[in-house]
Amino acid sequence: MLKFLSIRDLVIVDRIELEFLPGFTVLTGETGAGKSILIDALSLVLGERSNAGDVRNGCERAEISAEFDVDGLPKLTEWLRDNGFENDGEEAGRCLLRRLVDIGGRSRGFINGQPATLQHLRSAGEKLVDIQGQHAHQSLLRIEAQRDLLDAYAGSRELAQKVAGAYRRWQGVQQRRLTWEQSSAALLQEREQLEWQASEISALDFSSAEWQALQAEHRCLANAAALLEVAQMGLEALSEGELASLAQLNSIISRLNQLIDCDSRLEVVLDLLESAQIQLQEGVYELGRYQQRLDLDPLRLRQIEERIATIHAAARKYRVTPDELPELLKTVTGGLEEFSRKEDGESLAQEEKKAREEYLELASNLSNERIRAAATLAREVTAAMQTLAMTGGEFSVALTPLEQGNARGREQIEFQVSAHQGLPLRPLARVASGGELSRIGLAIHVITSKLGGVPTLVFDEVDAGIGGRVAEIVGAMLKKLGEERQVMCITHLAQVAAAGDHQWQVTKSADPGKEGKISSRITMLAPQERVEEIARMLGGVKITATTRKHAAEMLLTAREEGPA
């Protein structure tokens, strides 16, 4: 629960520090005194957006700090730990939220001393405080709000989210199937074209290595006559002709060997010539073997030229070079494999059926939970209406089945009411007057607030539009709620104020020595001070002894009777 709230330089607040108690606390004061400042401060520290107008005139920044006792709140404790905001040791049972707003409207947030985003503050705040504004009951006129409230009451919010997700998945698969059906003819044609291309290129049985070998063999066969001629010329010049080089070299080496004894310097020349003789002889042998292997084969040449022409034709057809044909085959084959992995009508139909069945199962479970919750909520609100000057009235939650269902389930949800006995049930938005709507709305909020896990409930003038005996009953309802939760209520009604376990008074006054500056103050009232404040609420400007006596009786009666 909320233990401590510090407000500094916020709008018309100079500095306020408040220590909160369990039970039902009421805040009262003159109109315009600044009772909403407490709501504004709590909203800011719980992650509401800020603006420059939040800072008190003449000040650089506003600062709000709120300390909470979080013992018994395992979900919040787990969230703090998961997000790095957990306290240790003696501070483990507390949570401190802090918000700074500068004069430019920029702000910074902190949780347990660690910097925090607005989303962090909101996430923590949702588990700590529930604020019901004075116009909260107006939201009950919207179908969406009625559905959300019923799901919250049934504890089915998570299931409702699963239903919405299942519906989106179902619709997504259905759309894919419809798209496939519309484009199936084009896809089939594309697949057939790829199959034909793959078949034709595969039949070519072609590889880059073969291409290189074909080109080399073609060059050899195409130039076989010239190669034979040059080989024969070489043999004649080297060893077979009349003036063959090898024969002349042999003759020179023989003569040098005869004269080597005459001049030893010829040894160097002789060595070089003998080496040349050996190399020349090897060349003659290799050239002879090459000539013997070289063959004129017009048939083989024609076969190779036909193969090359076929390869060139295929390359031109697919607008690639011959070297790129193997890679093209890989691409086409990959395209066919992709088609085999693509969805077909049958698999999509099966997937759609499965997604629809999943949605229907979840939606059916949600419908069952809504039916049970609707009956309980209708019974409890109807019972509350009997005590709120609507004797014989009835509240109902109508669940109208939808033929197809949607992301919100398989039924239309609508709150219906019969304000008085004998009147038919009709939609809440069409039959409830302002006062009746306020009473019904308050009953619903009090009943649904009992079920939540938020420890602190704040009601901002939700009792507007009621009075008299009904106001006493409203006060008793809030007092009873205060036995289970920490409840605060800003009110203008003396009957509601008298029911409070504690009462704070909000006043506004000029700051001494600060011309033109106004400040709000919040004071916890002692028993006699409560009599004066409630008398003011009853009697207005002129407070008489009778008014004070009436106020004292109201406080005594509320204390003795306790919650209704």
N, C-alpha and C positions, 0 to 999 in steps of 0.2 A: 504494500500500500504506500501511498504518498506520505512521507514523513516531514519533509521540510521544503519550502519554496522561497527563494530569494529573488526579488525583482528590483532592478536598479535602472533608473533613467529610461523607463518605458512609457511613452506617450505622456500621461500626466502624473505618473508615479515617480517620486524622487527616490525613495528607498523603502521597501517593505520586506520584512522577513516573517514568514508564517510557519508555525509548527502545527502539523495536522494530527488529528486524533481519529481513532476508529469510530464507526457508527455513522449517524446521519447529521451532517453539518449544513446549516442554511446560511446564505449570505443575503443580507438585506441592506437597504439604503434608499435615499432619495433618487428619483429619476435623474440620470446624468451624473451621478456621483462617481461612476467608474466601476460599477460592479462587473462589467464585461472584461475589465482589465485582467482579472484572474484567468478567465477563459482564454484571452489573447496570449497571456504569458505562457500558460500551459501548452497552447497550440504551437507557439514558437519553439518551445524547448522540445516538443514532440515532433518537430520536423516541418511545420507549416512554413510556407514561403514568406520571406520578409520583404520590407520596403523601407525607404528612407523615413517615411512617416511614423515608423515604430519608435524612433529615437526622440527622446524628450528635447524640446527646444533649448538650444544653447549647450547641449551636451554632445560629446563626440561619439558615444556609442551606448547602446542598451545591453544589459547583461541579465540573463535569467538562468538560475540554477535550480534543479529539482532533485531531491534525494528520495529514493524509494527503498523500502524493505522488500527484498526479493526472496526471502525464505519461503519455501513452499511453491515456488514457480519454476519447476524443472525445465520447462520449454525455454523460458527466458535465460536461465542459467546455462543451458546447452548452447543457445544462440550466442550468448556473450563469449563463451569459451571458443566456439567455432570461428568467431570473427575477431578474436584477439583483444576482447574488452573485459576479460574476467579479472575480478579482484582476488587477492590471496589473503590468507591469514584472517585477522580480525575483521577485515573489510569484505570478506567473501559474501556476506549476507546483504550487502547494500549495492545500489546502483545509482551513480550520480550522472545526470544529464546536464549539459551546460551549453548555452547558446549565446554568442556575441553577435550583435548587429551594429554595423557602423553607420555613420551619417549618410553614406552613399547608398545604403541598402544592402551592401555586401555583408555576408555573415560567415561565421565559423562555428562548427559544432564539435562537442567533445563528449565521450562516454567513458566514465571512470578515468578521466585525465588523458585519454588517447584521442587524437583527432578523428573525427567521424563525419561522414557525408550526411546530407539531408535524408537520404534513403536509409542509412543506418539508424538515424534518430527516429524515423517513421516506423521502421521495423521493430525497434525496441518499444516505442510508444504504443503500438498496437497491442502489445502484450501487457501493458501497464495501466492504460487509462482509456476509457470509452466516454467520449463527449457527445451528448445529445443536445443539439441546438433547439432554440425555441420554435423553429419552423421544421423540425425533424419530421413531425407528423404529416407535413405536406408531401413528403416523398412517398408516403403510403398510397397516394393517388396514382402513382405510376405502376404499371404492370411489372416492369423490370424490378422495381424496389420490392414489390410484394413477393415475387419469385425468390429474390435473393434472401429476403427475411425468412421465408418458409424454409429454404435450404439451410440457412444458418441455424434456425430453430431445430431442424431435424438432424443437425450435425452432418449434413450431406454436401458441404461445399466442395470437399475434395472429390467426392464421387461425381458431382455436377461438372467439375473440371475434366474428369476422365471422360464423361459422356461427350462433352464438347470436343475433346481431342479425337475420340473415336468417330464422331460424326465428320470431322474434317478429313480424317484418313479415308473414310468410306467415300465421301464425295470426291476426294482426290483420285482414288482408284477408278471411280465411275467416270470421271472426266477423261482419264487416260484411256479407258476402254473406248469411250465415244470418239476420242481423237484417233485412236487406232483404226476404228471402223471407217472413219471418214477418209483416212489416208492409206488404207490397206491396199487398194489397187495400185497406187503409185509405189508403195513399198514392194509389192510383189514384182512389179515391172523392174524395179531397180535390182532386186535380188536375182531375177532371171538374167539380166544383163551381166551381172558379176559372175554368175555361174558359167555363162557362155564365154566370157573373156578368160576365165580361169581354165576352162576346158581347152580353148584354142591355144593359149600360151603354153599350157602343160604339154599338149600334143607336139609342140615344137621341140620339146626335149632339149633345151638349149641352156648352156652355161657360159660364164665368162671365160673359163679355161678353154672350152671348145672353140670359142671365137678367136682367141689368141692363136691357137694351134692351126685353125683353118686359114687365117691370114698368112701365117708363116709358110704353110705348105703351098698355098696358092702362089705366093711370090716365087717360090722355088720352081714349081711346075711351069708357071708362065714364062720364066726366063731360063728354061732348061737348055735350049739350043745355044744361047749366049754363054752359058756356064760351061757347056762341053767345049765350045770353041776356045774359050780362054784357058781351060785346063790343058787342051792339046797344044796350044801355043806355048804354054809354060813348060810342058815336058820337052818339046822340041828345042826350046831355047836353053833349057838347063842340061838335058842329057841325050836327046835323040838326034838333034841336028848335026850337020857337018861341023859347025863351029860352036858346038854345045859348050856352055860355060863350065860344066863339071869336068869335061874332058880336058879343056885347056888348063883348068886349075890343077888337075892331077899331073899334067905334064910339067907345070912350073914347080910343083912340090918335089917331083922326081929329080929335076935338075938341081934344085937347092940342096937336096940330100947328097948329091954327088959333090957339091962344092962346099959343104959345111966345114970340112976340115981345113979349107983354105982361109976361111974367115969366120971365126966364132960369133961375130956380131949378127950373122944371118940366122942364128937360133931364134931370136925374138920374132923375126919375120916368119920363119918356118912355123913356129907355134901358132901364130895368129892364122896363117893360111890353112893349117891342118884343122883348126877349130872351125873355120869357115867351111872347109870341105865336109866336115861332119854335119853341120847344120844344113848345108846345101843338099847333101845326100838324103837327109831326113825329109826335107821339103819335097824332093822328087818322089820319095816313097809315098808320102801322104797325098800328093797331088794325083799319083797314079791310082791309089785306092779310091779317092773321091771320084775320079773319072769312071772307074768301074761300077761304082754304086749309083752314079747319076744316070737316070733313065728318062727318056721321052715317053710320057704316058698320057696321050690326049684324052682317053676315056676318064682317067682319074681327075684330070684338070677340069673336064666338063662337069663331073659330079660335084666337085668342090665349088665351082662357079654357080651351079644351080642351088646348092645349099646356102651359099652366101646371099644369093638373090632372094631366097625365101626368107632368110633372117632380116634382110633389109626391108622387104615388103611388110613384114610384121611390125618392125620398128616404125616405119612411116605411118602405118595404120593407127598405131597408138601414140604417135607423136613423141617418140623417145628415140634415143640412140640405141644401137644394138647392145652396147654394154649395159644399158639400163633395163633391158627386158627382164632379167632375173629379179631385179628389185620390184618391177611392176607386178610380177607374179606374186611376190610376197604381199604387196599391198592389196591386190585383189583377193587373195586368200584370206588375209586379215579381215577384209570387209565382209566376206562370207561368214567367218567365225563370229564377227560382231552381230550379224543378222541372226545367227543361231542362238546368241545370247539375248537378243531383243525379245520383248514381250510379243506374244501372239494372242489372238482373240480368246482362245480357250483358257490360257493361264490367267489372263486378265479377268475373265469372267469368274474363275475360281477365287482369285484374290479379292474381287469385289464382293462375292458372296460371303467370304470369310470376314471381311471388314464390316459388312452389314450385320452379320450375326453377332459380332463383337459389340457393335453399337446397340443393337436391340437388347442384348443381355444386360449391358450396363444401364441402358435407359429404363429397362423393366425394373431393375433393382432400385434405381432412383425413384421411379414411380411408386413403388411399394413403400419406400421410406417417406415420400411426400404424403401419401395417403394416411399413413399412421400419424405423422406429425400434424397434418391438417386437422384431423379429428381432435387431437389433444389441444392444439392451439385454439380451435373454435370453441371447445368446451371451456377452457380457462378464460378466454376473452369474454365469452358470454356470461360467465359467472361474475367477472369483474364489472361488466356493464350493469348488472343488477344493483351494484352498490354505488354506481356513478350516475344516479338519477335517470337511468334508462331501463326501468323495471319492465320486464316482459320483452326486452330487446334481445336480438339474437345476432351472433356473428358466425360467419361460415367462410370456409375456404373452398371455392369451386375449382375442381380439376376437370377441365374439358379435354377429352382425348383429341389428339391431332392425327390425321390419317397417315401422314408421312413421317412426322417427327421432324425435329430440327436440332441444332446444336445445343438448345436449352432443354431438350427432353421430348417426351411424347405427349405432353399435356400443356394446355394453356392454364395459367394460374391466375385467379382473380379473387380478391377479398370482397365479400358481400355482407351486407348488414340489413337488419330490420331494426330500426331505431325504437319501435314500440310494438307492443303485443298486437297481433292481428295484421300487421303490415307484411307484405311479401319481401323476401330477400331480394335486394337489388345491389348493383355494383357500388362499392364504397364511394367512388368519386361522384356518383349521381344523386345520392340520397342523404349523405351526412351534411348537417349544417356545420358552421365553423366551430361552435361549442361542442357539438357531438363528435366531430372529427378530433378535436383536442383530447376529449376524454377517451375515445377509443384508441387514439394514437398513444396516449400515455399508458393505458392499460397494456397495450401490445409491447411497448418499450420496456415497461417494468417486468412483464412476464418473460420476455426474451432475454432481458439483461441478467436474469437469475441463472440462466443456463451457461453463460459465457465464462471464460476463465480469467477475464480481466478483473483485477482486484479493486480498481477504483472507478466509480461511475460518477460522471458530472452531468447534471441536468441544468440547462440554461433556459429558465423561464418556460419550461415545457408545460407549465400549468396555466399558461395564458388562455383566456376565454372561459374560465370556470370560476366558481365562487361558492359561498355559502356552505351548505352541508357537504356538497361534492368536494369542495376544497379541503374540508376536514378529512374526508376519506382518502383523497390524494396524499395528504400529509401522512396519514396512517400507513398507506401503502409504501411510501418512501421510507418511513421509519422502520417498517418491517424488513424492507430490503436492506436497510442499514445494519440489521442484525447479522447478515451474511457477508456483506461487502462494505467497503468504505464508500459512502454516498455523499455527494455535495449537490446542493441545489440553489441556484439564484432565483429568488422569488419576490413578488410584490404582494403575496397573499399572507395575511396574518395567520390564517388557519394552518397553512403549510409551515410557516415559520415557527409556530408554537409547537409543532410536532418534532422539531429538531432536537437532537441530543446536545448540540452545540450551536451557538449563533454568533456570526460575525457581522459587524456593521461596517459598511463602506461609507466614508464621508469625503467631502471635497472642500478644501479651504485654500485661501491665499497664503503663499509662503511669506513669513515675516521677513521684512527687509528686502524682498525680491519683488519689486513692482511688476504687476501683470502676470506673475507666475502662479499657477494653480497646481495643487498636489492632492492626490487621493491617499486616504489612509484606511487601513483595515484593522479593526479592533475586535478582539474576542470579548463578548459581553458577559458580565456577571449576571446572576439571577435577577437582581433589581433592575439592572440596565436592560435586560431583555424585556421586562415589563414596560419600560418607557418606550423601547423601540417598537414593540408590538402595538402599544397604545397609539403611537404615531401612525402606524400602518392602518389602524382602525379609524382614528379620528381625524387625520389630516393635520391642518395647521393648528387648530384649537384642541388641546388635549385636556379633558376634564377628569375629575376623580372617578366618575362613572366609567369613563373609557379605560382608565388605569385598572379599575376593579375588573372590568370585563377581560382585559388583557391578562391579568393575574389568574383569573378563572380559567382562561383558555390554556395557559401553561400548566396549571394544576391538573386540569382534566386530561390533557395530553400525557402528562407524566403518570397519572394514576391508571388511565385506561390502557396505556401502552398501545402497541400496534393492533389494528383491527383484525 
